[in-house]
Every structure is written in structure tokens, then in C-alpha cells.
Amino acid sequence: MVVNFPDISALLRHAKGQSLYQNLVAQLQKDFVFANVFMEWPDDISPKDLKTLVHEKVYYLIMEKFTDYLNLLYIIDVPEKMVKAIEATDVVEISEQVTFEILKREWQKVWFRNEYGS
């Protein structure tokens, strides 16, 4: 399970290769709804489009609805130390790295559920 992904694209390729990409999309949808951050995307969304949509939503939340952004991170269970460790100076870069952390955490959930059942 311990896979260090160099970037979002590698993570999404890995999820597709493991036939767990749809589960990852479903987990994202579930957690976003649970955090009251509504996003609609087709069931057959491509990894590139998923990456773009999540990144745009995270950017928007940081800029316009910061408390919703914090709630989303809490719901998804992104470690605070990971977010604090981001050294980017530009909001676009920060939102991209936060998107990566979100996708990594969601991938962990999907992988563990697949590996250990439940």
C-alpha cells in the first residue's frame, strides 16, 4: 500500500490500473456532499477532468468560502501537518497541493476498504 505518488496524475493512473478509479470518484463525491460542498460530475469522468474540477473547487473554497474549505479538509481527514507543510506562495499552487493531499487521503480510504473489506 505504501506508494509514494510523485503527482496527482500518477495517483489517478495507479487507481485506474488497480480498477479502483470509480471507487475513488464515488468516495470523493460522498465526502464532498458530506461536507456540504456540492459538485456534479459524470460517472465516466476522465482523470484529467476530475483533477481539474477538484482543483478548481479547492481554489474557489480557499478564496471564497474558507470555512467550507476547512470543513472539507476535516471531513476528508487530511492531516493538518500536511497542509501546514505546503511551502507554495501562490494560491493556485497551494490549492493544487491541497488537491493532491485530498486525493491521496481519498485513495487511502478506497484502497483500505478494497483490501480489508467493509
N, C-alpha and C positions, 0 to 999 in steps of 0.2 A: 504493500500500500504506500510506503514512503516513496513518493515520486516527487522530485523537485522539478516543477514545471518552469521553464525559462520565461514563458509569457502566456497570455490568455489563449492564443491560437493553439499552442502545444497542448494546453489543458483540454480544450474543446476537441482537438483531433484525437487525443487519448480517450476521451469519453465516447466519441463516435466509434473508435476502434474496439472498445470494450462493450459496445452495443448498449451503453447506458446514457447516451446523449438525451433521448426523450425523457428519461427519468430525471435528468439534470434540469431540463426545461420545466418539467412538472414541479419539481421541488422549488425552483426559482419562483414560478407562478404562485405556488402555495404560500411561500414565505412573504412575498411582496403583498399579496392580498391580506395575509395575517397582520402585516404592518400597516395596513390601510394605504398602501401605495399601489394604485391600480394601473396595470399595464396590460395591454392586449397584444398578443402576438399569435400568429397562426401556429397550429400544431407542427407543421413541417418547416418551421423557421430554420434558416441556414445558420451555421455557427457564426459566420461573419455578421449577419444581421442581428443575431442575438447579442453578440459582443457590442455592436453599435448601439442597440436600443438600451441595454443595461447601462452602458457608459453615459449615454445622453441623459438617462433618468437620474443617475447618481450625480452628474454635474448639475442638473436642474435642482435637485434636492439640496445640494450644498449651497447653491446660490440663492434659492428662493424659499425653501422650506427646511431650514436646518434641523428643527426638532423632529420632523418626519425622517430626515436622514439619520439622525442619531437613533431613533426608534427602529428603523430598518436594520441598522448595524446590530442593535441589541437583539432583535427578533432572529436574525440570521446567526447570531453568536460569533461575530467577527471579533477576535481578541483586540482589546483596546491598545495593547502594546504594539500590535502590528500597524495600526492606524497611526499611532504616535511616532513610529519609526520611519514613516514616509518623509523623505527629505526634499521632495519637489517644492518648487516655489510658485508654480503656476497652477491655478485651479483645474485646468484641463489635465495636467499631469497627475495631480492629486486624485482627481476623480477616476482616472484610468487605473491608477494603482489600487484604489479602493475597490474598483470593479473587479480587479484581479483577485483581491483578498476575498470578496464576496463569492466569486465563482469557485475559488479554492475551497472555501468552507462548505459551500453547497455540494461540491464534488465529494468532499469527505462524507457528508451525510448520505449521499446516494451510494457511494462505494461501501460504507459500513452496512447499510441496510441490505444491499445486494449480497455482500459477503457473509453476513451473520444472520440474515433473515429479519423478519418483523416488519 
